[in-house]
Amino acid sequence: VEGYMVCNVYEKGSSYFNACGGGNGNGGNGGGYQPPGGGGTPYFDCAGVKNGKAIESPCGCIGGTTGLESCGQKVDIDPEARQCLKDIKAKLEVLGMKNTALSTGLISEVLNSLNLSKGSNFNAIINEAVLSKGIVAETTLITNPNSWGSQGYVSKITFNTSVLNTATDLKLVATMMHEYIHAYFDWNMYLIRTGQKNHDSDFEKNYKILFDESGDPLPDSFGNTAQHEQIAKSFVSNISAMLKSYAISESIPFPADPNYFEKMGWVGLQKTKAGTFAPNGTWYTTNAESGTSSPTITQTIKCKKL
């Protein structure tokens, strides 16, 4: 799938091919129940075992005698990926899910849908690899012959190892949100195209650019063009707001440019039709934060390996 090029840096969105994936999980908490009847009030865990150690979790009863030690994470991260990606993912989840005062509209809804599996039965993994020169990150829907994803598919978000050494935190945060949306679109479009009913209920209504006038998915609905147009229409302001929240939470000094966060919300979208409405200097700002051809603006480069 073709992306876009800005001073040797472009975002590559979605493509479709066969590969393999894997991942691990996270835990939960909860308790048990008291069965009716006489003879005292013994404690029974959620598996029905007297004095058992199983607990309730968001994915059901785990631990104890269940044979399940954790919930399968919806968005996992490769244990070999560098720590900065793990930190960015965790911070986005805090800002988008746990702190409602800082949550920002649609991007938070996507984070919730992906991480809490609201309707989508979604699975993804974030990793890093050596990609072609100029690619910042790419998202692919891949077949998985192992256990990832009940439908046998998983979205993989891959960051280019070389770009991680030069880009600022805010560039990578914006890119991760951008790729999350591609993953969200890909998975729902896959469910719709294969005639399954468990895609997000308002998906067609909210993202009409991905469908033709009859309501059928566009041929390019797995590609960059339609998805980038939809992201530009629906998510730029939300990405910008989340970036500002991230900067505040990480004590990153605000640039003097009052339009800085709005400009960074256009990461990967400058070639869209809506991109003509981006603030003047957007290309310079997003490219500078990549650290490839000019000094970065915010200077915060957490991912660089020394």
Helices and strands as residue ranges (DSSP letters): E 14-16, E 25-26, E 55-57, E 60-62, E 71-72, E 75-77, H 83-93, I 94-98, H 105-116, E 124-129, E 137-143, E 153-160, H 161-164, H 169-193, H 203-206, G 208-210, H 224-234, H 236-249, H 260-264, G 273-277, H 282-288
